[in-house]
Amino acid sequence: MKAIKQRLGVFIAASSMGLLTSLLIFLENVLKERINYSIGFALVLLYTASLIVILIKEFGRYKTAKLIVDNKIMHIQAVKVEHVIGKVNIPMMYRDIEVFISCFGILLDARIIKFNASAIKLKAIEIGRELICLSYGTEEITKKIWILHGAISTQELQSYIDRFCYETGIVPVTIDL
């Protein structure tokens, strides 16, 4: 979440500077009564427009991340994250990152996996004392994400199972490895 906020701040600052530069170039040309605008003005305006488009997309990512964090079912420090697409394991070398899981999606530091968008649905949940596996995807493609975290107590485990069942409608399968 912190990384998304930082990128959002950078894009806000860069867009603001681009708009200010465009305005200054425009005012200079108007005050000097030039009809012929410079190529610099067009380039700065194009640059600023592209930054604003990126800013709008990043703000959408920020809103999604905030929705996931505000409605979290589970907040854990992940030790290792592994992404499985079909039968291919893609190890992700995340170390000590915060993971937020909600019925709206998963937030892995700055990476967002959004549910109920583009036909991506949460399909199954497997939960154990030291790991959680979430299966999600479209009807054609199922992806799994394995999150290895620190050990949790039986009481916490039951609490997570109850919350997942209540909030997502999916009954988690308990696994012991």
Secondary structure, 3 states (H helix, E strand, C coil): CHHHHHHHHHHHHHHHHHHHHHHHHHHHHHHCCCCCCCHHHHHHHHHHHHHHHHHHHHHHHHHHHHHHHHCEEEEEEEEEEEEEECCEEEEECCCCEEEEEECCEEEECCEEEECCECCEEEEEEEECCCEEEEEEECCCCEEEEEEEECCCCHHHHHHHHHHHHHHHCCCCEECCC
